């Protein structure tokens, strides 16, 4: 009888140990689940943060694939200092580079180019006969030099004049890439390979060679006659 009782106790202890070991194994097998959920949650949180930044309109950066640590700045997130693109739409004279959108009042113009042969000032009004309603209140100034005309404009009650139109017919005024009136069409093409002729471009006909470095608003146009540059216009279209 005592032998039977000892056997029963042994079997009972074995069952208890087996149950305890099974529970431990089960706990160890399922323990990574919280960590997995945490990783998934972190990924979701990062995605949500990216979406919030995009929706808020704030500039964001991206990392190039395969280039660890290389940042790529999205377009529009960084300002270009000093009108980098517009500096191409410029001419050089006497050590001065004068570009579209440059700020230049009468005193500054005289310092760079000398006293103009003629200076005209006009403030646009509703009844001035120009039909330029979008420019009502704006003041335009036209500086005329031998072989050069420059136009500036200022907003109503504005204190700064901005250059918006330049016309060159004298070879002493050269572009930022050293093209001047009298240069050949072939020289022009090789100097401004991004440009294009608007017409057929026959050597014995007149044509215009157009160069637009950034958009359809800021333009440099070379008038071609007898396969040579006859005049140069640099301008920015006004709204």
Backbone as CSV, one residue per row, in Angstrom:
resi,resn,N_x,N_y,N_z,CA_x,CA_y,CA_z,C_x,C_y,C_z
1,UNK,0.835,-1.211,0.000,0.000,0.000,0.000,0.856,1.242,0.000
2,UNK,1.919,1.250,0.860,2.827,2.384,0.913,3.514,2.575,-0.426
3,UNK,3.838,1.455,-1.120,4.479,1.531,-2.428,3.575,2.209,-3.435
4,UNK,2.274,1.909,-3.378,1.293,2.528,-4.310,1.224,4.014,-4.068
5,UNK,1.190,4.410,-2.759,1.110,5.855,-2.431,2.343,6.591,-2.939
6,UNK,3.547,5.996,-2.759,4.762,6.637,-3.247,4.745,6.799,-4.752
7,UNK,4.227,5.780,-5.440,4.150,5.848,-6.923,3.228,6.962,-7.370
8,UNK,2.085,7.108,-6.658,1.105,8.148,-7.016,1.695,9.525,-6.809
9,UNK,2.438,9.664,-5.677,3.062,10.976,-5.405,4.085,11.309,-6.477
10,UNK,4.867,10.320,-6.882,5.887,10.553,-7.913,5.267,10.977,-9.237
11,UNK,4.180,10.286,-9.622,3.481,10.629,-10.877,2.936,12.044,-10.809
12,UNK,2.370,12.417,-9.638,1.792,13.758,-9.478,2.864,14.829,-9.601
13,UNK,4.036,14.600,-8.963,5.133,15.564,-9.059,5.635,15.698,-10.499
14,UNK,5.668,14.561,-11.216,6.111,14.594,-12.617,5.178,15.445,-13.461
15,UNK,3.850,15.294,-13.225,2.870,16.091,-13.966,3.031,17.584,-13.693
16,UNK,3.294,17.907,-12.402,3.456,19.330,-12.034,4.683,19.923,-12.715
17,UNK,5.834,19.179,-12.708,7.055,19.663,-13.348,6.878,19.836,-14.856
18,UNK,6.185,18.837,-15.465,5.948,18.904,-16.917,5.133,20.135,-17.283
19,UNK,4.093,20.379,-16.465,3.229,21.545,-16.716,3.997,22.842,-16.574
20,UNK,4.881,22.904,-15.556,5.669,24.126,-15.326,6.633,24.375,-16.478
21,UNK,7.312,23.315,-16.952,8.248,23.462,-18.068,7.546,23.889,-19.343
22,UNK,6.356,23.327,-19.593,5.575,23.696,-20.787,5.198,25.155,-20.748
23,UNK,4.835,25.646,-19.566,4.454,27.060,-19.424,5.617,27.979,-19.700
24,UNK,6.807,27.618,-19.213,7.995,28.440,-19.447,8.336,28.518,-20.920
25,UNK,8.286,27.339,-21.600,8.579,27.314,-23.032,7.598,28.152,-23.813
26,UNK,6.334,28.068,-23.423,5.295,28.855,-24.104,5.543,30.335,-23.914
27,UNK,5.980,30.713,-22.689,6.244,32.126,-22.408,7.421,32.629,-23.213
28,UNK,8.498,31.775,-23.326,9.662,32.174,-24.098,9.358,32.288,-25.574
29,UNK,8.503,31.438,-26.093,8.164,31.438,-27.518,7.377,32.666,-27.895
30,UNK,6.584,33.181,-26.985,5.705,34.312,-27.319,6.286,35.630,-26.875
31,UNK,7.401,35.646,-26.151,7.954,36.896,-25.627,8.390,37.883,-26.698
32,UNK,8.886,37.501,-27.917,9.291,38.482,-28.929,8.136,39.291,-29.490
33,UNK,6.888,38.873,-29.301,5.742,39.544,-29.923,5.663,41.029,-29.571
34,UNK,5.827,41.395,-28.271,5.788,42.825,-27.959,6.868,43.610,-28.676
35,UNK,8.084,43.011,-28.797,9.159,43.713,-29.499,8.810,43.908,-30.954
36,UNK,8.190,42.884,-31.581,7.797,42.987,-32.974,6.773,44.091,-33.164
37,UNK,5.815,44.149,-32.258,4.800,45.199,-32.358,5.426,46.571,-32.192
38,UNK,6.439,46.652,-31.313,7.095,47.929,-31.081,7.807,48.408,-32.337
39,UNK,8.486,47.474,-33.046,9.173,47.849,-34.284,8.186,48.316,-35.332
40,UNK,7.070,47.588,-35.444,6.052,47.996,-36.410,5.483,49.352,-36.061
41,UNK,5.305,49.593,-34.768,4.762,50.883,-34.339,5.721,52.022,-34.669
42,UNK,7.071,51.756,-34.478,8.063,52.779,-34.800,8.041,53.133,-36.275
43,UNK,7.942,52.096,-37.141,7.864,52.336,-38.584,6.650,53.161,-38.929
44,UNK,5.502,52.812,-38.316,4.263,53.555,-38.568,4.397,54.995,-38.121
45,UNK,5.048,55.189,-36.945,5.221,56.551,-36.426,6.073,57.390,-37.367
46,UNK,7.163,56.792,-37.930,8.018,57.528,-38.858,7.258,57.912,-40.115
47,UNK,6.447,56.977,-40.619,5.658,57.275,-41.805,4.683,58.400,-41.539
48,UNK,4.057,58.356,-40.349,3.102,59.409,-40.007,3.795,60.753,-39.898
49,UNK,5.011,60.773,-39.316,5.762,62.016,-39.203,6.097,62.578,-40.575
50,UNK,6.471,61.696,-41.526,6.782,62.138,-42.879,5.573,62.724,-43.562
51,UNK,4.410,62.071,-43.369,3.191,62.581,-43.982,2.809,63.924,-43.394
52,UNK,3.004,64.079,-42.061,2.658,65.339,-41.426,3.549,66.460,-41.938
53,UNK,4.854,66.169,-42.135,5.761,67.194,-42.648,5.385,67.602,-44.053
54,UNK,5.003,66.598,-44.879,4.601,66.899,-46.245,3.339,67.733,-46.270
55,UNK,2.348,67.327,-45.455,1.085,68.047,-45.442,1.232,69.448,-44.879
56,UNK,2.205,69.659,-43.996,2.372,70.972,-43.404,3.055,71.943,-44.353
57,UNK,3.605,71.434,-45.465,4.257,72.288,-46.446,5.687,72.628,-46.099
58,UNK,6.255,72.034,-45.034,7.620,72.323,-44.637,8.588,71.547,-45.521
59,UNK,9.772,72.156,-45.835,10.763,71.442,-46.652,11.226,70.177,-45.970
60,UNK,11.430,69.117,-46.731,11.930,67.863,-46.190,13.146,67.448,-46.992
61,UNK,13.909,66.510,-46.456,15.062,65.993,-47.180,14.899,64.504,-47.363
62,UNK,15.557,63.980,-48.389,15.527,62.558,-48.653,16.955,62.054,-48.732
63,UNK,17.173,60.795,-48.380,18.482,60.169,-48.485,18.527,59.337,-49.751
64,UNK,19.546,59.521,-50.569,19.670,58.765,-51.809,19.881,57.299,-51.500
65,UNK,19.242,56.440,-52.252,19.402,55.006,-52.063,20.821,54.603,-52.438
66,UNK,21.425,53.796,-51.567,22.766,53.301,-51.853,23.872,54.260,-51.459
67,UNK,23.508,55.476,-50.977,24.507,56.443,-50.555,24.188,56.870,-49.139
68,UNK,24.690,56.110,-48.196,24.382,56.347,-46.798,24.881,57.710,-46.370
69,UNK,23.987,58.516,-45.806,24.354,59.820,-45.296,24.325,60.921,-46.341
70,UNK,24.051,60.587,-47.618,24.030,61.614,-48.665,22.652,62.241,-48.716
71,UNK,22.578,63.532,-48.424,21.288,64.208,-48.391,20.969,64.816,-49.744
72,UNK,19.729,64.681,-50.157,19.254,65.281,-51.389,18.199,66.311,-51.018
73,UNK,18.428,67.570,-51.347,17.486,68.620,-51.006,16.408,68.679,-52.075
74,UNK,15.164,68.599,-51.652,14.066,68.668,-52.609,13.999,70.052,-53.234
75,UNK,13.505,70.101,-54.464,13.369,71.375,-55.157,12.442,72.296,-54.376
76,UNK,12.842,73.545,-54.246,12.005,74.512,-53.555,12.327,74.656,-52.088
77,UNK,13.215,73.806,-51.548,13.493,73.869,-50.130,14.689,74.756,-49.814
78,UNK,15.401,75.180,-50.840,16.576,76.012,-50.611,16.565,77.199,-51.570
79,UNK,16.789,78.400,-51.040,16.829,79.579,-51.880,18.180,79.682,-52.579
80,UNK,18.153,80.174,-53.812,19.391,80.386,-54.558,19.845,81.816,-54.314
81,UNK,20.980,81.956,-53.682,21.464,83.273,-53.314,21.964,84.025,-54.542
82,UNK,21.620,85.314,-54.598,22.172,86.184,-55.631,21.645,85.931,-57.025
83,UNK,20.435,85.386,-57.154,19.857,85.139,-58.474,20.830,84.392,-59.382
84,UNK,21.241,83.208,-58.961,22.250,82.438,-59.690,21.857,82.251,-61.150
85,UNK,20.590,81.878,-61.394,20.138,81.645,-62.760,20.034,82.950,-63.525
86,UNK,19.465,83.977,-62.879,19.254,85.240,-63.568,20.569,85.945,-63.897
87,UNK,21.657,85.612,-63.200,22.941,86.220,-63.516,23.414,85.851,-64.914
88,UNK,22.857,84.772,-65.469,23.156,84.435,-66.861,22.520,85.458,-67.800
89,UNK,21.404,86.041,-67.367,20.702,87.033,-68.184,21.270,88.403,-67.849
90,UNK,22.482,88.637,-68.300,23.206,89.839,-67.901,24.184,90.265,-68.989
91,UNK,24.652,91.516,-68.862,25.744,91.962,-69.714,26.819,92.589,-68.832
92,UNK,28.019,92.688,-69.397,29.165,93.191,-68.639,29.703,94.431,-69.334
93,UNK,29.979,95.449,-68.508,30.555,96.686,-69.054,31.400,97.363,-67.985
94,UNK,32.637,97.671,-68.336,33.524,98.420,-67.456,33.637,97.793,-66.067
95,UNK,33.692,96.449,-66.027,33.856,95.749,-64.765,32.571,95.522,-63.990
96,UNK,31.441,95.987,-64.512,30.151,95.815,-63.840,29.320,94.768,-64.587
97,UNK,28.712,93.855,-63.837,27.764,92.894,-64.404,26.362,93.354,-64.049
98,UNK,25.558,93.620,-65.062,24.217,94.167,-64.870,23.208,93.148,-65.379
99,UNK,22.327,92.697,-64.500,21.425,91.586,-64.821,19.969,91.967,-64.639
100,UNK,19.118,91.179,-65.288,17.681,91.304,-65.079,17.363,91.104,-63.599
101,UNK,16.444,91.885,-63.089,15.983,91.858,-61.694,16.948,92.529,-60.721
102,UNK,18.070,93.059,-61.224,18.952,93.827,-60.350,18.248,95.110,-59.902
103,UNK,18.553,95.531,-58.687,18.029,96.795,-58.172,19.004,97.905,-58.551
104,UNK,18.489,98.944,-59.227,19.369,100.026,-59.654,18.580,101.327,-59.760
105,UNK,18.922,102.290,-58.909,18.290,103.608,-59.006,19.117,104.501,-59.933
106,UNK,18.717,105.757,-60.061,19.383,106.654,-61.007,20.849,106.858,-60.656
107,UNK,21.148,106.988,-59.378,22.535,107.196,-58.959,23.398,105.981,-59.268
108,UNK,22.863,104.788,-59.015,23.621,103.564,-59.279,23.844,103.359,-60.770
109,UNK,22.830,103.668,-61.566,22.971,103.533,-63.015,24.069,104.459,-63.536
110,UNK,24.118,105.667,-63.010,25.140,106.620,-63.454,26.533,106.165,-63.034
111,UNK,26.638,105.547,-61.855,27.935,105.047,-61.396,28.438,103.913,-62.278
112,UNK,27.525,103.060,-62.747,27.932,101.905,-63.554,28.115,102.237,-65.026
113,UNK,27.245,103.081,-65.566,27.220,103.301,-67.007,27.465,104.746,-67.429
114,UNK,27.546,105.622,-66.469,27.694,107.035,-66.799,26.338,107.711,-66.938
115,UNK,26.372,108.990,-67.212,25.143,109.753,-67.348,24.437,109.373,-68.656
116,UNK,23.149,109.018,-68.600,22.458,108.608,-69.830,22.214,109.791,-70.766
117,UNK,22.141,109.484,-72.054,21.796,110.518,-73.022,20.380,111.008,-72.806
118,UNK,19.528,110.106,-72.339,18.131,110.474,-72.122,17.553,109.602,-71.005
119,UNK,16.691,110.186,-70.197,16.012,109.449,-69.130,14.543,109.840,-69.128
120,UNK,13.686,108.859,-69.359,12.239,109.098,-69.354,11.606,108.357,-68.182
121,UNK,10.641,109.003,-67.547,9.924,108.406,-66.420,8.432,108.440,-66.699
122,UNK,7.781,107.318,-66.453,6.333,107.248,-66.683,5.672,106.402,-65.595
123,UNK,4.631,106.965,-64.978,3.832,106.217,-64.005,2.521,105.820,-64.666
124,UNK,2.245,104.534,-64.685,1.049,104.028,-65.374,-0.227,104.423,-64.624
125,UNK,-1.215,104.879,-65.424,-2.530,105.232,-64.878,-3.608,104.599,-65.743
126,UNK,-4.827,104.661,-65.275,-5.933,104.032,-66.003,-6.228,104.734,-67.319
127,UNK,-5.907,106.017,-67.440,-6.246,106.783,-68.643,-5.015,107.260,-69.412
128,UNK,-3.894,106.511,-69.311,-2.673,106.948,-70.015,-2.584,106.415,-71.439
129,UNK,-3.583,105.629,-71.854,-3.629,105.132,-73.223,-2.761,103.919,-73.496
130,UNK,-2.112,103.381,-72.490,-1.244,102.216,-72.705,-1.989,100.891,-72.565
131,UNK,-3.159,100.912,-71.943,-3.955,99.700,-71.691,-3.189,98.669,-70.857
132,UNK,-2.332,99.173,-69.972,-1.572,98.290,-69.088,-2.186,98.362,-67.695
133,UNK,-3.390,97.798,-67.562,-4.114,97.899,-66.292,-3.378,97.221,-65.145
134,UNK,-2.644,96.157,-65.450,-1.946,95.427,-64.383,-0.773,96.231,-63.812
135,UNK,-0.377,97.301,-64.520,0.763,98.103,-64.061,0.347,99.467,-63.509
136,UNK,-0.936,99.656,-63.304,-1.399,100.944,-62.770,-0.717,101.226,-61.429
137,UNK,-0.138,102.400,-61.346,0.582,102.778,-60.133,2.069,102.480,-60.183
138,UNK,2.496,101.625,-61.122,3.919,101.318,-61.263,4.627,102.456,-62.016
139,UNK,5.890,102.682,-61.694,6.671,103.726,-62.360,7.791,103.086,-63.169
140,UNK,7.817,103.409,-64.459,8.834,102.885,-65.371,9.828,103.981,-65.730
141,UNK,11.108,103.625,-65.752,12.157,104.549,-66.181,12.923,103.924,-67.342
142,UNK,13.212,104.745,-68.360,13.948,104.266,-69.532,15.248,105.061,-69.649
143,UNK,16.385,104.332,-69.496,17.708,104.938,-69.612,18.249,104.650,-71.008
144,UNK,18.616,105.698,-71.734,19.128,105.522,-73.087,20.585,105.949,-73.165
145,UNK,21.432,105.008,-73.627,22.851,105.257,-73.862,23.147,104.912,-75.318
146,UNK,24.269,105.339,-75.870,24.625,104.920,-77.228,24.724,103.398,-77.326
147,UNK,23.840,102.791,-78.097,23.865,101.338,-78.279,23.304,100.540,-77.123
148,UNK,22.600,101.212,-76.196,22.073,100.500,-75.020,20.828,101.201,-74.478
149,UNK,19.817,100.405,-74.149,18.613,100.933,-73.496,18.240,99.999,-72.347
150,UNK,18.005,100.588,-71.191,17.645,99.820,-69.999,16.357,100.383,-69.409
151,UNK,15.434,99.464,-69.082,14.181,99.871,-68.458,14.108,99.302,-67.043
152,UNK,13.656,100.141,-66.117,13.431,99.693,-64.745,11.985,99.967,-64.368
153,UNK,11.518,99.303,-63.326,10.153,99.513,-62.856,10.118,99.387,-61.340
154,UNK,9.242,100.144,-60.721,9.082,100.075,-59.268,7.604,99.971,-58.947
155,UNK,7.283,99.259,-57.876,5.890,99.077,-57.462,5.346,100.388,-56.915
156,UNK,4.016,100.531,-56.811,3.439,101.759,-56.263,4.056,102.110,-54.920
157,UNK,4.490,103.338,-54.797,5.110,103.858,-53.577,6.380,103.091,-53.217
158,UNK,6.931,102.372,-54.190,8.147,101.613,-53.926,9.380,102.502,-53.979
159,UNK,10.407,102.117,-53.252,11.634,102.896,-53.198,12.765,102.250,-53.997
160,UNK,12.500,101.067,-54.612,13.537,100.365,-55.358,13.119,100.165,-56.802
161,UNK,14.030,100.455,-57.709,13.784,100.247,-59.133,14.454,98.944,-59.561
162,UNK,13.714,98.088,-60.245,14.220,96.793,-60.672,14.325,96.749,-62.194
163,UNK,15.463,96.288,-62.705,15.665,96.203,-64.153,14.826,95.054,-64.728
164,UNK,14.057,95.357,-65.786,13.253,94.294,-66.401,13.448,94.194,-67.907
165,UNK,14.173,95.145,-68.511,14.372,95.071,-69.964,15.698,95.733,-70.334
166,UNK,16.472,95.030,-71.176,17.762,95.522,-71.659,17.827,95.263,-73.159
167,UNK,18.234,96.274,-73.940,18.436,96.088,-75.380,19.810,96.621,-75.753
168,UNK,20.590,95.783,-76.452,21.975,96.105,-76.784,22.170,96.080,-78.301
169,UNK,22.804,97.145,-78.815,23.162,97.178,-80.236,24.632,97.539,-80.441
170,UNK,25.354,97.806,-79.362,26.769,98.187,-79.449,27.637,97.038,-78.939
171,UNK,28.701,96.666,-79.673,29.530,95.516,-79.273,30.347,95.726,-77.998
172,UNK,30.394,96.943,-77.467,31.162,97.140,-76.232,30.434,96.586,-75.013
173,UNK,29.152,96.267,-75.170,28.384,95.626,-74.093,28.282,94.142,-74.429
174,UNK,28.892,93.288,-73.626,28.935,91.845,-73.923,28.117,91.073,-72.887
175,UNK,27.600,89.933,-73.285,26.817,89.108,-72.364,27.739,88.458,-71.335
176,UNK,27.136,87.797,-70.358,27.916,87.130,-69.307,28.826,86.045,-69.874
177,UNK,28.487,85.535,-71.087,29.329,84.524,-71.747,30.161,85.121,-72.877
178,UNK,30.258,86.450,-72.882,31.150,87.163,-73.802,30.687,87.129,-75.260
179,UNK,29.380,87.159,-75.467,28.831,87.312,-76.813,28.420,88.767,-76.990
180,UNK,28.689,89.302,-78.186,28.383,90.705,-78.484,27.777,90.816,-79.876
181,UNK,27.229,91.971,-80.177,26.711,92.198,-81.521,27.872,92.126,-82.511
182,UNK,27.594,91.524,-83.671,28.629,91.331,-84.681,29.212,89.935,-84.666
183,UNK,29.011,89.184,-83.574,29.508,87.809,-83.527,28.715,86.928,-84.491
184,UNK,29.332,85.878,-84.963,28.680,84.995,-85.933,27.637,84.100,-85.257
185,UNK,26.714,83.629,-86.064,25.684,82.718,-85.561,26.318,81.433,-85.034
186,UNK,27.347,80.942,-85.691,28.008,79.717,-85.242,28.664,79.908,-83.875
187,UNK,29.272,81.071,-83.666,29.866,81.367,-82.351,28.790,81.423,-81.288
188,UNK,27.675,82.043,-81.634,26.547,82.139,-80.702,26.028,80.753,-80.333
189,UNK,25.855,79.886,-81.313,25.346,78.533,-81.058,26.283,77.738,-80.158
190,UNK,27.578,77.866,-80.382,28.525,77.109,-79.574,28.632,77.681,-78.164
191,UNK,28.367,78.973,-78.009,28.447,79.609,-76.691,27.182,79.374,-75.877
192,UNK,26.045,79.338,-76.564,24.759,79.078,-75.900,24.108,77.834,-76.517
193,UNK,24.662,76.651,-76.259,24.098,75.428,-76.860,22.688,75.130,-76.365
194,UNK,22.271,75.727,-75.252,20.915,75.494,-74.743,19.856,76.270,-75.534
195,UNK,20.297,77.272,-76.303,19.354,78.102,-77.051,18.895,77.459,-78.346
196,UNK,17.990,78.149,-79.044,17.490,77.608,-80.311,16.984,78.732,-81.209
197,UNK,17.070,78.508,-82.510,16.516,79.437,-83.486,15.007,79.251,-83.561
198,UNK,14.279,80.349,-83.612,12.822,80.259,-83.644,12.295,80.022,-85.054
199,UNK,13.050,80.475,-86.079,12.626,80.276,-87.467,13.440,79.202,-88.148
200,UNK,13.519,79.293,-89.477,14.272,78.305,-90.244,15.779,78.477,-90.063
201,UNK,16.186,79.691,-89.765,17.602,79.918,-89.514,18.466,79.940,-90.749
202,UNK,17.912,80.272,-91.907,18.718,80.356,-93.124,19.711,81.516,-93.004
203,UNK,20.963,81.336,-93.448,21.995,82.371,-93.274,21.630,83.723,-93.872
204,UNK,20.880,83.719,-94.975,20.580,84.983,-95.642,19.233,85.565,-95.209
205,UNK,18.657,85.036,-94.134,17.389,85.545,-93.634,17.530,85.970,-92.175
206,UNK,16.588,86.780,-91.717,16.592,87.213,-90.327,15.906,86.166,-89.452
207,UNK,16.390,86.062,-88.248,15.840,85.078,-87.324,16.127,85.549,-85.893
208,UNK,15.576,84.843,-84.931,15.839,85.131,-83.524,16.298,83.860,-82.839
209,UNK,17.353,83.986,-82.085,17.917,82.879,-81.317,17.543,83.122,-79.858
210,UNK,16.804,82.194,-79.270,16.229,82.400,-77.945,16.919,81.518,-76.906
211,UNK,17.264,82.139,-75.782,17.902,81.422,-74.681,17.089,81.660,-73.412
212,UNK,16.585,80.569,-72.810,15.772,80.643,-71.590,16.384,79.698,-70.557
213,UNK,17.160,80.212,-69.624,17.842,79.324,-68.684,16.944,78.671,-67.651
214,UNK,15.771,79.253,-67.356,14.979,78.689,-66.254,13.490,78.594,-66.526
215,UNK,12.935,79.512,-67.305,11.476,79.524,-67.494,11.131,80.309,-68.750
216,UNK,9.845,80.567,-68.938,9.404,81.322,-70.106,9.186,82.793,-69.781
217,UNK,9.582,83.206,-68.613,9.380,84.590,-68.172,10.654,85.406,-68.356
218,UNK,11.806,84.817,-68.033,13.093,85.509,-68.134,13.818,84.996,-69.376
219,UNK,14.129,85.911,-70.302,14.578,85.496,-71.640,15.754,86.353,-72.110
220,UNK,16.629,85.715,-72.907,17.635,86.434,-73.676,17.416,86.089,-75.141
221,UNK,17.235,87.114,-75.959,16.935,86.887,-77.376,17.959,87.624,-78.239
222,UNK,18.557,86.887,-79.192,19.544,87.460,-80.104,18.898,87.577,-81.492
223,UNK,18.866,88.786,-82.026,18.323,88.952,-83.380,19.443,88.698,-84.382
224,UNK,19.175,87.784,-85.301,20.180,87.360,-86.273,19.862,87.945,-87.653
225,UNK,20.882,88.532,-88.269,20.757,89.033,-89.653,22.071,88.780,-90.374
226,UNK,21.966,88.204,-91.569,23.161,87.840,-92.343,24.113,86.967,-91.527
227,UNK,23.517,86.029,-90.761,24.268,85.037,-89.976,25.128,85.680,-88.888
228,UNK,24.739,86.876,-88.441,25.449,87.551,-87.358,24.449,88.111,-86.332
229,UNK,24.947,88.327,-85.128,24.120,88.918,-84.071,23.981,90.413,-84.344
230,UNK,22.760,90.839,-84.610,22.517,92.262,-84.882,22.163,93.031,-83.603
231,UNK,21.388,92.403,-82.715,21.009,93.052,-81.455,20.718,91.974,-80.415
232,UNK,20.737,92.395,-79.153,20.490,91.480,-78.044,19.443,92.093,-77.118
233,UNK,18.428,91.310,-76.808,17.430,91.742,-75.835,17.428,90.782,-74.649
234,UNK,17.438,91.352,-73.468,17.354,90.575,-72.225,16.173,91.145,-71.469
235,UNK,15.188,90.294,-71.137,13.995,90.861,-70.523,13.277,89.856,-69.623
236,UNK,12.459,90.423,-68.766,11.594,89.642,-67.902,10.167,90.096,-68.133
237,UNK,9.271,89.180,-68.457,7.881,89.540,-68.726,7.209,90.018,-67.448
238,UNK,6.495,91.126,-67.554,5.776,91.666,-66.398,4.386,91.078,-66.356
239,UNK,3.860,90.844,-65.152,2.501,90.298,-65.000,1.468,91.311,-65.481
